[in-house]
Amino acid sequence: MIYLNYITNSCQPDKGRVSRVFKQPQTVWQIIKEQEVNMTMPVLCLINGTPTLRNKWGNIIADNSIVSLIMLPLGGGGGGSNPLKTVLTVALLVATVYTGGAVGAAYGAIWGGVAAAGVSMAGGILINTFVPTPKPALNGMTSSGYSQSPTYSLQAQGNEARLGNPIPVIYGRHLIYPDFASQPYYRYIDNEQYVYQLHCIGQGEYDVEQIRIEDTPVSFFDEITCSVIRPSEKNTLFDEDVVTSAEVAGQELLKGKVCGPFILNPAETMINKIEIDVAFQRGCYYANDNGGLSAKSINWKIEIRAVDDGDSPLGEWYTLGNESITEANHNAMYKTYAYEVPAGRYELRATRIDDKDTSSRSGHEIRWISAKGFVISAKDYGNVTMLAVVMRATDNLSQRSSRMVNCIVTRKLKTWSPLSGWSPSAEATQSIAWALADILKADYGANLSDKAIDLETLYRLDQTWTARGDTFNAVYDSKLTVYEALSRTAKTGRAVAFIQGGIVRFVRDEPKTVPVAMFGPRNIVKNSLSIQYIMPSEDTADSVCVEYFSEKTWKTSEVTGSFSGSSSDKIATVELFGCTNKEQALREATYMALANRYRRRIVSFTAELEGLIPCYGDLIAVTHDMAKWGQGGEIVKQTGLKLTLSEPVAFTDGQECYLALRQKNGSLAGPYRVWPTENFSEVLLAEEPEIKILTDTNTERTHFAFGTVDKWSVLARVTGIRPRSTNVEITAVIEDNRVHSS
């Protein structure tokens, strides 16, 4: 029989595979014709793992051979390219890792190898050889040239216009101090001051749970009106595109003295409305001889002139408004006057018409405190959620509190399932999985298509995270790379993002019991096996203190995770960005402490093409006599349940022994219980194995691993796969299930 694997998509072998068994003798050309292989594309042929040139495709294939036909995405034979190298390159796993401090000195930096991170701060060295330990100062960390996050910094909390900074992206449920989308402006109505603020909550759509002034909900303030503006909606509460003259700043208007001229709106802008604010800070009155107040009048005028973008006049000055008031009031008064004007760019000036009464018995002063222009614009903010706020100044609202508007919001995202695809509408969610998907799909992220994302794995992980209560709640308001955002987000779910074959994939550090491949002396390149021990020192941490942003206080809090036998005086402190739940923070702190204690053995070796079988994070079985990880070899002969081995094996008195077998696809079968015979090179199976054991010399024989129930091999998690010419270098960390107890 001939076993065929026809791989039509080398980037996704599991989804583009056709498997067949031929009972009759065949040549490669006969198989190609029957399978209708597209020969206009580069095709690689492997027979029993060995590349075979086309001049041998007409030969009869030996019985029990495994034939692999692989369609290559490019290259292949011509132009000096190496088709085998192309396959290896396509299968390359890339996972960005961090190696630092004393850890790097201990075992060196291995590109694509040990996914390890070192954190040395506040009491100890902390490592994790699978999920990189969070870097210090994640919360509020900014790139050069960008302002500090108003969300995670107590000093910076408040509303501000962060010009040139990224529009925030929020995931999960979080408290935010939204940035100003435009500069606030003021207006006076019936001698009361109103402030108009337009805030940007963030990109995308949100469920706004609460709007507050500092810690008090706005529903407690009768003087505040709010409106949430969804993506593509318009602000109907007020005009937000308003420019305010910086030169007009409380100048007193006097007769015969012109205040100005001042350019109102910037070049290349057009306004169609002007508002002038004036103040009578001493009131308007005359204290008469009877002890009462008599009315006084104040008269002034505002003049404007059109200008071009070079500030040159386009016409003559004309009067915008002749205004006057007559009052007998000793209290300060403020008034706003609005004027419609033809669309254009303007400069303006003001002067008083009447004489000022300078006697001490009079309040007869006028000050020009503000000039505003309403810009003509499309007012389209795209896929962004805004918040419009109008406040009336009262004793309840101070100048400081008016800039302490904050919201508790939950991001709305679409979800995906294998049966129905993407949900028709977005829904409020704290899911880690769909935050990762949004980072990859959104135009402010990687802007990838569904084909470039492993959505099936995200769907499975989402079910795991939901069952555990793991969530991601964070604000991205500083510039960073897509991969850094992926790494931060995935860390809260104990996961890693990596790229394989042009597809972004994810793997979570969780218990695994079934190895996907077995490696032993027969398929490990001679003298390539090495073991590295990361030795603890007096600075090695026993406990981990995780700093997180509490969902109850909305301030930074901390919790310490430890385990039986750990020391309380050796604590490493890390920040877990995106974690807001104390129970989740404690689980992750305990996990980091356990990983730091029990994952300190790194094994690396070189294999042939079967080294491409495992993926980043997969569990593999490694058998090798050098490290006393069981015994390995090949099955030479099978007679019923009796197996003849290529190497003698030693049974342990009083202990059950087992034999694991490698299948044709490289995966593991068994282990099966075995008994000794009189011959040290023979064993007797307790049951018939589920696989066909290959013993013919015309094909690669079935490999075995032998030992006691817990020592027939060692289980390891793959942390790096790197092609090396015609071989593959694998790096893995020896697994210890105690890591997964939290």
C-alpha positions in Angstrom: 0.0 0.0 0.0 1.0 3.6 -0.6 -0.1 6.4 1.7 -0.7 9.8 0.0 -0.9 13.2 1.6 -1.7 15.9 -1.0 -1.4 19.3 0.6 -3.0 22.1 -1.5 -2.3 24.9 1.0 1.1 24.8 2.6 0.2 27.7 4.9 -2.7 25.7 6.4 -1.8 22.0 6.0 -4.6 20.8 8.2 -7.2 22.6 6.1 -5.8 21.9 2.7 -5.0 18.2 2.9 -6.2 15.3 0.8 -5.3 11.8 2.2 -5.6 8.6 0.2 -4.4 5.0 0.3 -3.4 3.2 -2.9 -3.4 -0.6 -2.7 -1.9 -1.1 -6.2 1.7 -0.1 -7.2 1.9 3.4 -8.4 4.4 6.0 -9.7 4.4 9.6 -8.7 3.2 10.6 -12.2 0.3 8.2 -12.0 -0.8 9.7 -8.6 -0.5 13.3 -10.0 -2.7 12.4 -13.0 -5.3 10.6 -10.9 -5.4 13.5 -8.3 -5.4 16.1 -11.1 -2.6 18.0 -9.5 -2.1 21.4 -11.0 1.4 21.2 -12.4 1.5 24.8 -13.5 2.4 25.6 -9.9 5.6 24.5 -8.0 5.0 21.0 -6.5 7.3 19.4 -3.9 7.3 15.6 -3.7 8.5 13.9 -0.5 8.8 10.1 -0.3 9.2 8.9 3.3 10.3 12.4 4.2 13.0 12.6 1.5 12.6 15.2 -1.4 12.4 13.3 -4.7 13.4 14.9 -8.1 11.1 14.7 -11.1 13.5 12.4 -13.0 12.5 9.7 -10.5 8.8 10.3 -10.5 8.4 7.5 -13.1 9.7 4.8 -10.8 7.4 2.4 -9.0 7.0 3.6 -5.4 8.0 1.0 -2.7 5.3 -0.7 -0.7 4.3 1.0 2.6 5.7 4.3 1.5 4.4 7.7 2.5 4.1 10.1 -0.4 3.6 13.8 0.2 2.7 16.2 -2.6 2.9 19.8 -1.5 1.8 22.8 -3.5 4.2 25.7 -2.9 3.1 29.3 -2.8 6.1 30.5 -4.8 9.6 29.4 -6.0 10.2 25.8 -6.6 13.1 24.4 -8.7 13.8 27.2 -11.2 15.9 30.3 -10.9 18.2 28.9 -8.3 15.5 28.6 -5.6 15.4 25.8 -3.1 11.8 24.3 -2.8 12.7 22.6 0.4 13.9 25.8 1.9 10.6 27.5 0.7 8.6 24.9 2.6 10.6 25.5 5.8 10.3 29.2 5.5 6.5 29.0 5.1 6.3 26.9 8.2 8.4 29.3 10.3 6.9 30.2 13.6 7.5 33.8 14.8 6.8 34.8 18.4 8.3 37.9 19.7 9.9 37.2 23.1 11.8 39.1 25.7 15.0 38.0 27.4 16.5 40.2 29.9 18.5 40.8 33.1 20.1 37.9 34.9 18.0 35.4 32.8 19.7 36.4 29.6 23.0 35.9 31.3 21.9 32.5 32.5 20.9 30.9 29.2 21.5 33.5 26.5 19.0 35.0 24.0 17.6 32.4 21.6 15.7 34.0 18.7 12.5 32.0 18.0 13.6 29.9 21.0 12.8 30.2 24.7 9.8 32.5 25.1 11.2 33.9 28.4 10.9 37.2 30.1 12.8 38.6 33.1 11.5 41.2 35.5 13.9 42.3 38.2 12.2 44.8 40.6 10.9 45.2 44.1 12.4 42.1 45.6 13.2 39.5 43.0 13.9 38.1 39.6 10.8 36.6 37.8 10.8 34.6 34.6 8.2 32.8 32.5 9.4 30.5 29.7 6.1 30.4 27.9 4.0 33.6 28.3 6.4 36.6 28.6 6.1 38.3 31.9 4.5 41.7 31.7 7.0 44.5 31.5 7.1 47.1 34.2 5.1 50.4 33.8 2.6 49.1 31.3 -0.2 51.2 32.8 -0.1 54.7 31.3 3.1 54.0 29.4 3.6 56.4 26.6 5.9 56.6 23.6 8.2 59.5 23.1 6.4 62.7 22.2 3.0 61.6 23.5 1.3 62.9 26.6 0.7 60.7 29.6 -2.5 58.7 29.8 -5.3 60.6 31.6 -6.8 57.2 32.5 -4.0 55.5 34.4 -2.1 58.5 35.9 -3.6 60.2 38.9 -1.7 63.3 38.2 -3.1 63.6 34.7 -6.7 62.6 35.4 -9.0 65.1 33.8 -10.3 66.3 30.4 -7.8 67.8 28.1 -7.2 68.3 24.4 -4.4 65.9 23.6 -3.5 67.3 20.2 -1.6 64.9 18.0 -2.2 61.9 20.2 -4.1 58.8 19.0 -7.9 58.6 19.4 -8.4 56.2 22.3 -9.5 52.6 21.8 -11.3 51.0 24.7 -11.9 47.3 25.3 -14.2 45.8 27.9 -15.6 47.9 30.7 -13.6 50.8 31.9 -13.7 54.3 33.5 -12.3 57.0 31.2 -11.7 60.7 31.3 -12.6 61.5 27.6 -10.4 63.9 25.7 -11.8 67.1 24.2 -12.7 66.6 20.6 -12.8 70.4 20.3 -11.9 73.2 22.6 -14.7 74.0 25.1 -16.3 77.5 24.8 -18.5 79.6 27.0 -21.7 81.6 26.4 -23.8 83.8 28.7 -27.6 83.5 28.8 -29.6 85.6 31.3 -26.4 86.5 33.1 -25.5 82.9 33.6 -22.5 81.2 32.2 -22.8 78.0 30.1 -19.9 75.8 29.1 -20.1 73.7 25.9 -17.8 70.6 25.8 -17.5 67.9 23.1 -15.6 64.8 24.3 -14.3 61.9 22.3 -15.0 58.6 24.2 -13.2 56.4 21.7 -13.1 54.6 18.4 -16.0 52.3 17.8 -19.3 52.0 19.6 -19.8 51.8 23.4 -22.5 51.1 25.9 -22.4 54.2 28.2 -23.2 52.9 31.7 -22.7 56.1 33.7 -21.5 59.7 33.1 -20.0 61.4 36.2 -18.4 64.6 37.5 -15.5 63.2 39.5 -17.3 60.6 41.6 -20.8 62.0 41.3 -23.3 60.9 38.5 -24.5 63.8 36.3 -28.1 62.9 37.2 -27.4 64.7 40.5 -26.8 67.9 38.7 -29.8 69.7 37.3 -27.5 72.2 35.5 -25.9 69.6 33.3 -27.3 68.2 29.9 -25.5 65.3 28.2 -25.9 63.6 24.9 -24.1 60.5 23.7 -23.3 60.7 19.9 -23.0 57.3 18.3 -20.8 56.7 15.2 -22.2 58.5 12.2 -24.6 60.5 14.3 -24.6 64.3 14.5 -24.3 66.6 17.5 -27.7 68.3 17.9 -27.0 69.8 21.3 -24.8 72.7 20.0 -22.3 73.8 17.4 -18.9 72.3 18.3 -16.6 73.7 15.6 -15.9 77.0 17.3 -12.7 79.1 17.3 -12.0 81.6 20.1 -9.7 84.6 19.7 -6.7 84.3 21.9 -6.1 88.1 21.7 -9.4 89.1 23.2 -8.8 88.6 26.9 -10.8 91.1 29.0 -9.6 94.4 27.6 -11.6 97.4 28.8 -13.4 99.4 26.1 -12.9 103.2 26.2 -14.3 106.0 24.1 -11.8 107.1 21.4 -9.6 104.0 21.8 -10.0 101.1 19.4 -9.4 97.7 20.8 -8.0 95.5 18.0 -8.1 94.6 15.2 -7.8 90.9 15.9 -8.0 88.1 13.4 -10.8 85.8 14.5 -10.5 82.5 12.5 -7.4 80.8 11.1 -6.4 80.7 7.5 -8.3 78.3 5.2 -11.4 78.4 7.4 -14.8 80.0 6.9 -17.2 81.2 9.6 -20.8 82.3 9.3 -21.5 83.3 12.9 -19.8 85.5 15.4 -20.4 85.8 19.2 -19.1 88.6 21.3 -18.9 88.2 25.2 -18.8 91.4 27.3 -18.6 91.8 31.1 -19.8 94.5 33.4 -17.8 93.4 36.4 -18.8 96.4 38.6 -22.4 96.3 37.4 -24.0 99.4 35.8 -25.5 102.0 38.2 -25.1 105.3 39.8 -25.4 105.6 43.6 -27.8 108.6 44.1 -28.0 111.0 47.1 -31.1 109.1 48.4 -29.0 105.9 49.0 -30.5 104.1 46.1 -29.3 103.2 42.6 -30.0 105.1 39.5 -29.8 103.7 36.0 -26.8 104.2 33.9 -26.2 103.4 30.2 -23.2 102.0 28.4 -22.9 102.1 24.6 -20.3 100.3 22.4 -19.9 99.0 18.9 -18.3 96.0 17.1 -16.8 96.3 13.7 -15.5 93.6 11.3 -13.7 93.4 8.0 -13.2 90.4 5.7 -9.6 89.3 5.1 -7.9 86.7 2.9 -5.7 83.8 4.0 -2.7 86.1 3.9 -4.5 88.5 6.4 -4.9 91.2 3.7 -8.2 93.2 3.8 -10.9 92.3 1.2 -13.1 95.3 2.0 -13.8 98.1 4.3 -14.7 98.0 8.0 -18.4 97.9 8.7 -20.4 97.9 11.9 -21.4 94.4 13.1 -23.4 95.7 16.0 -24.2 98.9 17.9 -25.1 97.7 21.4 -26.1 99.4 24.7 -27.4 98.5 28.1 -29.3 100.5 30.7 -29.2 99.1 34.2 -29.3 100.0 37.9 -27.5 97.0 39.1 -24.4 96.8 41.3 -23.8 93.1 40.6 -21.4 91.8 37.9 -23.2 91.2 34.6 -22.1 89.1 31.6 -23.7 89.1 28.2 -23.3 87.3 24.9 -24.3 88.9 21.6 -24.6 86.7 18.4 -24.4 87.9 14.8 -24.9 86.0 11.5 -22.3 87.0 8.9 -21.6 85.9 5.3 -19.2 83.0 5.0 -15.7 84.2 5.2 -12.6 85.0 7.2 -12.7 88.1 9.4 -10.9 90.4 11.7 -12.7 92.5 14.2 -12.4 95.5 16.6 -14.4 97.2 19.3 -14.7 100.6 20.9 -16.9 102.4 23.4 -19.2 105.1 22.1 -20.1 107.0 25.3 -17.9 108.5 28.0 -17.1 106.5 31.1 -18.2 107.8 34.4 -15.1 107.5 36.6 -16.7 108.6 39.8 -16.6 106.3 42.8 -20.4 106.3 43.0 -20.7 104.7 39.5 -20.3 101.3 38.0 -19.7 102.2 34.5 -17.1 99.8 33.1 -17.3 97.4 30.1 -14.7 94.7 29.3 -14.5 92.7 26.1 -13.8 89.2 27.4 -14.3 86.9 24.4 -14.8 86.7 20.6 -15.9 83.4 19.0 -16.3 82.3 15.4 -18.5 79.3 14.3 -16.6 77.4 11.6 -18.4 76.0 8.6 -17.3 72.3 8.5 -18.7 68.8 7.6 -18.6 67.7 11.3 -18.1 64.0 10.4 -16.0 62.2 13.0 -16.3 58.7 11.4 -16.5 55.5 13.5 -16.1 57.4 16.8 -18.4 57.7 19.9 -18.7 61.3 21.2 -20.2 62.9 24.3 -21.7 66.4 24.2 -22.0 68.2 27.5 -23.6 71.5 28.4 -23.0 72.9 31.9 -24.5 75.9 33.6 -22.1 77.4 36.1 -23.5 77.2 39.7 -22.1 76.7 43.2 -22.2 73.0 42.5 -19.7 73.3 39.6 -16.3 74.7 39.9 -13.8 75.5 37.1 -11.9 72.4 38.1 -14.8 70.0 38.3 -16.0 71.1 34.9 -12.9 69.4 33.5 -13.4 66.2 35.5 -16.1 64.6 33.3 -15.7 60.8 33.2 -17.7 57.9 32.0 -18.0 54.2 32.7 -18.3 52.5 29.3 -18.3 49.0 27.9 -17.0 48.4 24.3 -19.4 46.9 21.8 -17.8 44.4 19.5 -19.0 41.8 17.0 -18.5 38.2 17.9 -17.8 35.2 15.7 -18.8 31.5 15.7 -18.0 28.7 13.3 -21.7 28.1 12.5 -23.0 31.7 12.0 -19.9 33.7 11.3 -19.8 37.3 12.6 -22.8 38.5 14.6 -25.0 41.0 12.7 -24.5 43.7 15.3 -22.0 44.7 18.0 -22.8 43.9 21.6 -21.2 45.0 24.9 -18.5 42.6 25.8 -15.4 42.2 28.0 -14.1 39.3 25.9 -10.4 38.9 25.4 -10.9 37.0 22.2 -13.0 39.6 20.4 -10.7 42.4 21.6 -7.8 40.5 19.9 -9.9 40.1 16.8 -10.7 43.8 16.7 -7.0 44.7 17.0 -6.3 42.6 14.0 -9.3 43.6 11.8 -9.9 47.3 12.6 -8.5 50.0 10.4 -6.8 51.5 13.4 -5.1 48.1 13.9 -3.7 45.6 11.5 -6.7 45.8 9.0 -6.4 42.1 8.2 -9.0 39.9 6.6 -10.7 36.9 8.3 -8.4 34.6 6.3 -5.4 36.0 8.1 -6.8 35.3 11.6 -7.2 32.0 13.4 -10.8 32.7 14.4 -11.6 29.1 15.3 -9.0 29.1 18.0 -10.2 32.5 19.2 -13.7 31.1 19.5 -12.5 28.1 21.5 -10.4 30.3 23.8 -13.3 32.7 24.3 -15.3 29.8 25.8 -12.4 28.9 28.1 -11.9 32.5 29.2 -15.7 33.0 29.7 -15.9 29.9 31.9 -12.9 31.1 34.0 -14.2 34.7 34.3 -11.1 36.1 32.5 -11.7 39.5 30.9 -9.8 42.3 29.3 -10.6 45.9 30.3 -8.2 48.5 29.1 -7.7 51.8 27.4 -5.2 52.2 24.5 -4.6 55.9 24.3 -0.9 56.0 23.4 0.9 55.0 20.3 2.1 51.4 20.1 2.6 48.6 17.6 -0.1 46.1 16.7 2.0 43.2 18.0 2.5 45.0 21.3 -1.2 45.6 21.7 -1.8 41.9 20.9 0.8 40.8 23.4 -0.7 43.0 26.2 -4.2 41.8 25.5 -3.4 38.1 25.2 -1.3 38.2 28.5 -4.5 38.8 30.5 -5.7 35.4 29.2 -2.4 33.7 29.7 -1.9 33.5 25.9 0.6 34.3 23.2 0.0 35.6 19.7 2.3 34.4 16.9 2.4 34.3 13.1 2.6 31.0 11.1 2.3 30.9 7.4 0.9 34.4 7.2 -1.8 33.7 9.7 -2.0 35.2 13.2 -2.6 32.4 15.6 -3.0 32.1 19.4 -2.0 29.6 22.0 -3.0 29.6 25.7 -0.8 28.2 28.5 -3.2 25.5 29.7 -3.0 21.8 30.6 -2.4 19.5 27.8 -2.2 15.7 28.1 -1.8 14.3 24.6 1.5 15.0 22.8 1.2 15.9 19.1 4.6 14.4 18.3 7.3 12.1 19.8 11.0 12.6 19.4 13.7 10.1 20.4 17.2 9.0 19.5 15.9 7.8 16.1 14.6 11.1 14.9 16.8 13.6 16.9 19.9 14.5 15.0 23.0 13.0 16.7 24.7 15.3 19.3 22.0 18.0 18.9 20.2 17.5 22.2 21.0 20.0 24.8 19.4 20.8 28.2 19.7 24.2 29.9 18.9 24.7 33.6 17.9 28.2 34.7 19.3 28.0 38.2 17.6 30.0 41.0 19.6 32.6 43.0 19.2 34.5 46.2 17.3 37.1 44.1 14.8 34.7 42.6 11.3 35.6 43.5 9.0 33.1 45.3 5.9 35.3 45.2 4.4 37.7 42.6 2.6 40.9 43.4 0.3 41.9 40.5 -0.7 45.5 40.2 -4.1 45.9 38.4 -6.6 48.7 37.8 -9.5 47.9 40.2 -13.0 47.9 38.7 -14.4 48.8 42.1 -12.2 51.9 43.0 -10.9 52.7 39.5 -7.5 53.1 41.0 -4.4 51.0 41.0 -4.5 48.1 43.4 -2.4 45.0 44.1 -2.7 41.4 45.1 0.1 38.9 45.9 0.1 35.3 44.6 2.1 32.6 46.2 2.1 28.9 46.9 2.9 26.4 49.6 6.6 26.8 50.6 7.1 30.2 48.9 8.8 33.0 50.8 7.1 36.3 51.6 10.3 38.3 51.5 11.1 37.5 47.8 8.4 39.2 45.9 8.5 40.3 42.2 6.1 43.1 41.3 4.5 43.3 37.8 1.7 45.3 36.3 -1.0 43.3 34.5 -2.4 45.7 31.9 -6.1 45.1 31.2 -6.9 43.3 34.4 -9.5 44.9 36.6 -10.8 42.0 38.6 -9.1 41.0 41.9 -9.8 37.3 41.5 -8.3 37.2 38.0 -5.3 39.2 39.2 -4.7 36.7 42.0 -5.0 33.7 39.6 -2.4 35.3 37.3 -0.1 36.2 40.1 -0.2 32.6 41.4 0.4 31.3 37.9 3.4 33.5 37.4 4.9 32.4 40.7 4.4 28.7 39.9 5.8 29.1 36.4 8.8 30.9 37.9 9.4 28.0 40.3 8.7 24.9 38.1 9.6 25.8 34.6 13.4 26.1 34.6 14.5 23.3 32.3 14.9 24.1 28.6 15.5 21.4 26.0 16.5 22.0 22.4 17.3 19.6 19.6 17.4 19.3 15.9 15.0 17.0 13.9 14.3 16.4 10.3 11.2 17.6 8.5 8.9 16.0 11.2 10.1 18.9 13.3 7.4 20.9 11.4 4.6 18.8 12.9 4.3 20.6 16.3 3.3 24.2 16.6 4.2 26.9 19.1 2.8 25.9 22.5 2.1 22.2 21.5 2.9 19.4 23.8 5.6 17.0 22.6 7.1 13.8 24.1 10.9 13.6 24.2 12.7 10.3 24.9 16.4 10.1 25.3 18.8 7.9 27.3 21.3 10.7 27.9 18.9 12.5 30.2 17.3 9.2 31.3 14.0 10.2 29.8 13.0 6.6 28.9 14.5 4.5 26.2 13.9 4.7 22.5 14.4 2.9 19.2 12.5 1.2 16.4 10.2 -1.8 16.1 12.2 -4.4 14.1 9.6 -7.2 14.0 6.1 -8.0 15.2 4.8 -11.4 15.9 1.3 -11.1 17.3 1.6 -9.2 20.5 5.3 -9.8 20.7 7.5 -6.9 19.5 11.2 -7.2 18.7 13.0 -3.9 19.4 16.2 -2.4 17.9 17.5 -1.7 21.4 17.4 -3.8 24.6 15.2 -2.3 27.3 15.4 -2.7 31.0 12.3 -3.3 33.1 12.1 -1.9 36.6 11.2 -4.5 39.3 7.8 -3.9 40.9 6.8 -1.2 38.4 4.5 -1.2 35.4 6.3 -0.5 32.1 4.8 1.1 29.0 5.6 1.4 25.3 4.6 4.5 23.3 4.5 4.3 19.4 5.0 7.0 16.8 2.3 7.0 14.1 2.9 7.7 10.4 1.9 11.3 10.7 4.3 11.8 13.6 1.7 11.8 16.4 1.7 9.5 19.4 -0.1 6.3 20.0 -0.4 4.8 23.4 1.4 4.3 25.7 0.6 0.6 25.9 1.3 -1.7 28.9 4.0 -4.3 28.1 5.6 -7.3 29.9 9.1 -8.6 29.6 10.2 -11.7 27.9 13.3 -13.8 28.2 15.0 -11.6 25.6 15.8 -8.0 26.6 15.1 -6.9 23.1 11.6 -8.2 23.1 8.4 -7.1 24.9 4.9 -8.4 25.0 2.0 -6.1 24.5 -1.0 -6.3 26.8 -3.4 -5.4 24.0 -3.4 -5.0 20.2 -2.3 -1.5 19.3 -4.7 0.8 17.3 -2.1 1.5 14.6 -0.3 -0.5 12.0 3.2 -1.1 13.1 5.8 -0.7 10.3 8.8 -3.0 10.4 9.7 -3.3 6.7 13.1 -1.9 5.8 11.7 -0.3 2.7 10.1 2.4 4.8 10.8 4.1 8.1 10.0 1.8 10.9 7.7 2.6 13.8 9.6 4.4 16.6 9.0 3.5 20.3 9.6 5.1 23.7 9.9 2.8 26.7 9.8 3.3 30.4 7.6 3.3 33.5 4.3 5.1 33.7 5.9 8.5 34.4 9.3 8.0 32.9 8.9 6.6 29.4 9.5 10.2 28.1 9.4 13.8 29.3 6.6 16.1 28.2 7.6 19.6 27.0 5.9 22.7 25.6 7.3 24.0 22.3 8.5 27.6 22.5 10.4 27.8 19.3 10.7 26.2 15.9 13.4 27.4 13.5 14.3 25.9 10.1 18.0 25.0 9.7 18.8 24.2 6.1 17.2 20.8 5.7 16.6 20.3 9.4 14.4 22.0 12.0 15.6 23.2 15.4 13.1 22.8 18.2 13.2 24.5 21.6 10.8 23.5 24.4 10.3 24.0 28.1 9.9 20.9 30.2 6.2 20.8 31.3 5.1 20.7 35.0 1.4 20.4 35.6 1.7 22.2 38.9 1.9 25.5 36.9 -1.8 25.1 35.9 -3.2 24.7 39.4 -4.4 28.3 39.5 
